[in-house]
Amino acid sequence: MSEGNFATVGVVGAGAWGTALAQMLASDGREVLLWVRESELVAQINEERRNGLFLPSAELHPTIRATGNLADLAQVPVLLMVTPAQHLGAVLSGIGRRGDGDLVLCSKGIEAGTGRLMADVARDAAPGASLAVLSGPTFAHEVAAGLPTAVTLACAGGEAQWRRLSAAIARPTFRPYYSDDVAGAEIGGAVKNVLAIACGVVEGLRLGQNARAALISRGFAEMQRFGLAMGAQAETLSGLSGLGDLVLTCSSTSSRNFSLGKALGEGASAAAILADRATVAEGAFTAPVLAEIARARGVSMPIVEAVTLLLEGKAPAHQVVAQLLARPLRAEALLG
């Protein structure tokens, strides 16, 4: 019998977030199959009940079972996809997913080179699957510890799919709220990663709390402009997967994107920081493609452009901040 046949829910990706989701899902004793890319972690999770590389603080529930074989996930009815955004298509192709079943996309980003959102990547790699996006203000260590968390669960299949998925995913301290706006949930998660880098830069330069609050506010305006241009709903962008996630990740070094920006503000180069990281700051990959799409659509995103300049090494942090401060004065408006 295939290892995957014992579980009704699988988690694909055993980084901090994937491991935290598996821990949350197993909290009521249900069996969870967790795909682990790193071979050395499969035995550690199964035998020692810990993920020392990505989530060392958690003692993992006994009903989590790790596997290194992607094919084991092919028949699991509900899959939470938690691979880095740039690898989603390749991993889905490796699973060989059949046409039915639910794919819940938990990675936040835009595919470099193609400009595709994760749902578009998944539709191509797993045609016929029922797609949903799980996004919102979530730090992995808090979810793993069972602290109260609320997320958006945007379902392409509407309320019927949400009822099915919420029964599989919801737990007493993990509350999914329904949306049918898949694009909006994705855009909020992708854009906030870039804005979190910018807020980290403010912290690294020691520009103060006034500057951070202003950047969050004006960054949210950029998120709204871009999202509306891409067909997202304003309500989604103002909710958990947009504004909620933005506030969380722009306020703490627990955010990988915020800590990347902080290091940039302190004078480190993007190339050196990213080369030295075991975990992925998705905003570093998203920023240039997001800026490119925005320019093509005529959407003004000066903060995103500034982050892109920093990441590409074209200007130091203090210079891009000075350029933002030198922009013409205008009315405070969404389209301004």
N, C-alpha and C positions, 0 to 999 in steps of 0.2 A: 504494500500500500504506500502511495506517495505520502511524504510527511505533510503536505499541504491539506490532505483530506480531513484532518481532525479539527480544523479551525474554520469558523465562519467569518472571521475578520483577520486580515493580514496587514502588516505594516512594512512598507518597502523602503528601507533606509534606516540605519541604526546610529545616526548621529545623535546629538543631544535631543533634538526635537522628535525624531522618530522613536527613540527609546522612551522619551517621556510619554508620547501618545500610547505606546504599547503598555507602559506601566499603568496609565490611566484606564485603558480598556480592560486590563486584567484585574482591576481593583475589586471587581465583584465576583471573581473566580472564573470568569469566562476564559477560554483558551485563545491565545493570540499567537499567530505565526509571524516572526520578525526576520526579514531578510537582512543579512549583514554582509557588506562587501569585504570587510577585513577578516580574513580567515582566522586570525588569532583570536578574534573576539567571539566567534561562534562557540568555541569550547568554554570560554570564560563566562559568557552569559548562561549557557546551559548547565555548567557545573558549579560555578561560583556565585551565580545570580547577581552579577554586576557588569557594568560597562565602564571599565576603568579608564578608557581612552576619552569618551565623550560625555559621560554622565556619572562620575565616580560617587556622587553623593547619594545615589539611590540604591537600595537593596531591592532587586527586581523580584516581582511576584513569581511564584513557582509555575504558574500556568502560561508564562511566556516561553515560547520555544524558538530558538534561533536556528536559521538554516543559511547556508551559503549557496544554495542552489535556487536560482531564479525560477526554474520550471516548477518548483514546489508551490509557487503562488498562483499558477495558471487557473486552478479550479476553485480557489477561495472566493466566495460570493462577493465580499466587500474588501477592497484594497485601498488603504490609505497610502498615497504616493508621497514620500518624504525625501526623495533624492534631491541633490542640488538641481536647480532649474535647468542648468546647461546640459544635464545628463538625462533628463526625463525621457526623451524620445528613445535613446539607446537602451535604457533599462526596460522600458515598456516593450520594446521589440524583443529583448531577451526573455521576457516572461512568456511571450507567445500567447497573449490573452485571447480567449475566445470572445465571441461577439457580445454575449450578455454579461451581466454582473455590473456592479457599481465600482467606479473609480473615483475616489475622493482625492482631489489634488491639494496638497498641503505645502507645496513649494511656492515661494514668492519670487517672481522674476519675469523677465522677458528674454526670449532666446536670442543670443547674440548672433549676428549674421543674417537672421531671417526676420527679426522683429515680431515673432509670433508670441502670443500669450500661451500659457501652459495648456489651456483647454484646446487650442488649435493644434498644439504639438500632440496632445493625447488623442485627438480625433483622427489624426493621420496614423499614429502608431497603433491604436487599438480601435479601429472603426466598429461602430455598433455598440460600444460600451456606454453605459449610462454615466454621465459625468456630473460631478459636483465639485465645489471649491469650499474648503474649510480655511477660514482666515479670521484673524482678530488679534487683540492684544494678549499675547501669550509668551511668557518666558518659560523655557523648558523645565527648569529646576522647580518652579512653582507648581506647574501642572503635575510633575512627577511626585511632588510632596502632597498632592491632594488639596491644594489651596483653591479657593473659588475662582472659576474662570468662565467667561462667556465669550462665545465666538459666533461669527456668521457662518451658516451652512447654506451656500447658494446652490440650488439644484436646477440643472437644465431640464430635468424631468418634472418639475413643478412640485406641488404639495404631496402628491402620492409618493414620489421618490423621497421627499423630506421625511415623511412619516416612517418610511421603511428605514432610512438611514439614521434618523434620530433615535429609533428604538435600538439600533446597534451601537451607537456612539455615545449617547447621553449617559452621564453618570450624575450622582447627587451634587458633585462639585464641578461638573463640566457641562455647561448649558449651551447647546446650539440653537441659535435663532434663525428662523427661516427667511430666505430671500430667493427670488427667481432671477436675480441680476448677477449672473456668473461673471460677466465682463467687469462689472463694478467691483465685485469682491476681489478679483484678480488685480485690477488696476490699483486699488487702494494699497494692497500688500506690496506691489512692485515699486510704486512711487515712494511710499514711506521709507523704504530701505535707503533710497538715495538721499532723502531729506534727513534721515538719521545721521548719515555721514556728515552732512552740513552742520547739524547741531553738535556733533562731536568736535568739529573744527572750532566752533565757537567756544566750546569748553577748553580745548587745547590752547587756544589763544587767550584765554581768560578774559573774554569780553563781557561776561556777566549774565545774570538771569534776564535782564531786560532784553538783551540781544537775542537770547534763546527764545523767549516768548514771541518776539517779533518774527523771528525766522519760522517758528512753528505756524504762526498765523498766515504769513505770506506763502509759506510752503503749502499749506492747506489750500490756499487759493490756486496755486499751480496745479495741485492734484485735481481740484474741481474742474479747472479749465481743460486739462488733458482728458479727464474722465468723461466729461460731457461731450467733448469732440469725438471720443471713441464709442459713444453710445451708452455710457453708463448712466445709472439713475442717481440723481443728486442725493436722495435719501440713503442710498448705500454708501456713498462717499462720506456722509455725515455720521455714519453708524460705526459699529464695532470694527469692521474690516477696513475702514478708512481713517476717520479722525481718531477713533479709539486706539488703533494700532500705532498711529502716528505719535500720539501723546506718549505712549509707553516707550517706544523705541527711541524717541528723541530725549529721553530723560534719565537714562541709566547706562552705566558701563557694562551691564549685563547684556546689552545689545551689541552684537559683533560689529554691526555697521557703525554704531555710535563710537565704539572703541577704536575702530579704524580711523574715523574722522578725527578723534582726539589725538591720535598719534600723528596724523597729517598736520594738525594745528600746532603740534609741538615741534614740527620741523622734519619729521621722518619722511622718506620718499615712499610713494605708493608701491613701487616695485619691491622695495626691501621689506615692507610690512607684509605684503601678500605672499611673498616667497617664504616667509617664516611662519605662516599660519597653517595649522592642521585643519581648522574649521573654515567654512566658506562665508565671506561677507557678500551676500548676493548683490548688494547695491553697487559694488565695484564693477560687476558685469552689466548690470542694468543701466547705469548712468549713461554711457555713450550711446546705446541703442535707443534709450528713451529720449535723449536730446535730439537724435537724428529723426525719430518719428515726429516729435513735436515741431521741429523746424519744417518738415515736409508738410505738416498740416496747418502751419501758421499759428501754432500755439506758443504763447510767450511763457517760457520757463527759465528765468534768469538764474534761479538757485541751482537747478539741475545743470545748467550750462556751466556754472561756476565749479560745481563738484566734478564735472567731466574734465575741465581744465586741470584741476588739481590731480586727478587720477592719471591723466596723461602726462603729467610732469611739465606742463606748458607754463605754469605760473605758480609761485609759492602762495601759501595760505593767506598771508597778510595782503598780498596784491589782489587776490580775487575778492577778498572782503572789501577792500577799498573800492574796487570796481562796482560792487553791489551798492555801497553807500553813495557812490557818485551818480547813480541812476537819476533821471529827471524826477522832480517832485510831481505828484499827480493825486487825483482823488483815490480814496481807498475803495476799491471796487473789485469784484470778481474778475472782470475783464480788463482791469487796468494794468 
